[in-house]
């Protein structure tokens, strides 16, 4: 595109373009919440549901980012609209089955957890026209799901290089089991196999199994969660305990939408790794169910706006906010004579495409080695080992400039531990704000209760550091200290 347009496309332009596309796709959730509100209460509550959706920080932050959970949210919103839209004739069963099964397969290949969200809508759709239509609907949807799955499996197998369609012959199918094992990539199966291993989940964080219900739902949905918990208790007390079956026939639509929230959360709670973003697909259902309870009370509406303003500022502008500006800076300072090797530590996986790198090395004119490594939550020992490997391979790679990006809350620990291994880190630039909830600033460092040995280490290793990183942190004012400890530091690496 740069060659075609005659202008340089920056990483900022790329990320804006991508987020704009996602934002346009998020219109599906606006349509869904209006449709669901009309389905629940015709001619009432539509405006309230639209206002609650539009003012939610989930809509403003998560639904404009490229999370797989965001795509999952859009697909779930479309699925809810499909299954709650009453068909006028039975002749539309085939087309509806094609759309429903295709959506479910696409959702599962995007994130296999989509099956947890789809189970209630799919069963509702199967039974919505009576038991006599269940078999026809099920057969049509299963056949379509198999066909779409085959397309995705073949596409993934070719993409990941396990299947070479140009060299296939009949002899390849002689041993079908061996052929499938060597050549076929089933991404949902790989996802399940990875996440069923306790060690893999532990590397991403282990949470109590009540985290979704007790923490993540209030964190995401604020005052809406109060009505959600009340409805669960009310239905359990009225239907299960008091056996008031007539309530189901009177409020069955509310019950269906409630189950569309309760069932996925319950199934996701089985797994010990529980992040709040896993639940963001439920926002349209929450808004349709409980928006009128918020908008009819001034204090509830005020509380809703306050909590979502805070959520929007924190998750949209503060939490891990230094990664993208850091990548943009690295993209701007790229040299034609020096290759860079960037390492991101204790951040989320840094998107390498924002570096806008050419295909070949600037030094050796050979295919470029991986210029960026994300060590995420790895230990300091893993970081030091990786730096040591980079140093030992520099003779083969040519002239390489090594940079490390890490939260400034790890500054003292990182600089001193690497110095012990003969690696000198000096702060090249800081990007504020950047707050990592996994690695928040320590109270001792904010109050400047740093051990004397650590202070000595910092003075010896950072005498020539610029941009506010050198010297004694305790010489700074409290505001400067807080700003430094809530930044993403970009370090220049020198091997002693």
Protein Blocks (a to p, Z undefined) as FASTA:
>chain_A
ZZmnopacdfklmmmmmmmmmmmmmmmmmmmmmmmmmmmmghihklmmmmmmmmpmklmm
mmmcccfklmmmmmmmmmmmmmmpccfbfklmmmmmmmmmmmmmmmmmmpmklmmmmmmm
mmmmmmmnojklmmmmmmmmmmmmmmmmmmmmmmmmmmnopacfklgcfklmmpmmlmmm
mmpccfklmmmmmmmpmklmmmnopadfklmmmmmmmmmnmmmmmmmmmmmmmmmmmmmm
nopaklmmmmmmmmmmmmmmmmmmmmmmmpmbdcfklmmmmmmmmmmmmmmmmmmpmklm
mmmmmmmmmmmmmmmmmgoplmmmmmmmmmmmpcfkbccddddehiacddfklnopafbd
fklopacddfbdcekjacfklmmmmmmmmmmmmmmnopadddddddfklmmmmmmmmmmn
opacddfbdcdddddfklccdfklmnopacfklmmmmmmmmmmggehlgcjfklpcfklm
mmmmmcccddddddZZ
